[in-house]
Amino acid sequence: MTERHQAAAARLLEAYASGRPCEPVRDLIDGVDDAYAVQNLVTERWLSQGRRLAGRKIGLTSKAVQRQLGVDSPDFGMLFADMAVPDGEEIPVGAVLQPRAEAEVALVLDRDLTHERHTVADVIRATAFALPAIEIVGSRVRDWDITLVDTVADNASSGMYVLGNRPVSLRDVDLRMAGMVIERRGDQVSSGIGAACLGHPLHAAVWLADTLVRLGRPLQAGDTVLTGALGPVVPVAPGDVLEARIDGLGDVRAAFAAEKPAEEEV
């Protein structure tokens, strides 16, 4: 690791600690390999502090977003156990910087995925069940002024995530054709379909499994995989309650606490 990697990691960690977004880190590092090196530095810091790795998230699964950032493949970030929020439990203001929400298919594994190259059949065999999920993405970079380098270094803009409570076998759902809607207090704010996620959420999972084996951190039994957004991201404001429904998987809710009223002057 170079001093530039260390400086980029320190900038992001300070944003986490202070609750104040930072400047982009692309002035310190070059290219996606550097960005993953910074992500790994931050991950190792968190593991040393006792956080438990619970899975991975896949980002940039939308072709439109890939074109926007000038890339042709997804990215990934780490999921820690303390990022998981129970269905419908309030998320405190400030828990995620600059939060946005998206609906995804979550896969929970009961077998390791350690082959050099995986097939869809390997992923199906390794998956215990699927769940509907809402990922609350966030950016430590001010005003979401990100390039690929910035988002990868910043743990793929991870924040928190909410999982549904009714496990569904993959044999009982067609994920490619599964429709998705997100509603905010009854008003539809996003919609999509499983095919929007790299053509199929399982394709995204295959990409992740292969990539992590090459990097020496393969997916393991018990891991949760957020496979990527099924539709447009939704801005989040204090007091919002979002409900996502995915055909065949059911629904899941993310509730955001209202801002605390300002204290009256004495």
C-alpha positions, 0 to 999 in steps of 0.5 A: 500500500502507498501513502496515497492509498492510506490518505484516501482511506483516511479521508473516507474514514474521517467522513464516516466518523464525523458524519460530514461528507468529504472531497472525492478521492480520485485526486489521490488514486488512479484506476479501479485497482487502486480503488479496491486497494483503498476499499480493502484498507477500510475493510481491514480497519473495520474487521480489526474493530470487531465488525463482522463481514456478512456478505457482499453487495453488487453495484453498477448492474444497470447498463445506463449507470455503467455508461454514465460512469464509463465502465462495462462491468459491475463493482462490489462492496462489503456488507457488515452485520451491523449494516442490516436493519430489521424490516420496518425498523426506523433508521436514524437520521444521519446513519447513512450519509446522503441516503438513497434507496433501491430495491434488489433481490438478496441471495442467502448462501448455504454453500461456498462458491470457490470455483475459478469460474462459476455457472448459474447452476453453481449459484442456484445450487449454493443458494439456500433462499432469496429475499426481497431487499432494500439497499440504502446506498450512501456516499461519503463523497460530498454531493455524490460527486463520484467517478468509478474510482470514488464509489469503489474506494467508498465500499461501492457506496454502501450504507445499510440494507433491509431484508424481507422475512419470508425466504423463497426457494429459487425453484419457486420464482422467475427472478428475470421476469420478477416485477418490482415497485417501490412506493412512498406512503402509497405513491409509486416512486420506482419500478423495474424488473429482474432483467434490468440487473445484468439481464438476470440477478443470477448473472450478477451473482456469477460475476461476483463469485468469479471476481471474489475467487480471483481476489482471494475472498470467495463467497461462503456459506451464510453470506448474503448477496445483494445482487443489484438494483432492479429499477431507478434509485429513490432519494430519501428524506427524513420521515419517509417510509418506503415499501418495495414489492418484488413479484414472487418474493413479497415485500420489505419496508425501510422507514427513516426517522423524522428529523428531531425538532430544533430545541427552543431557545431559553 
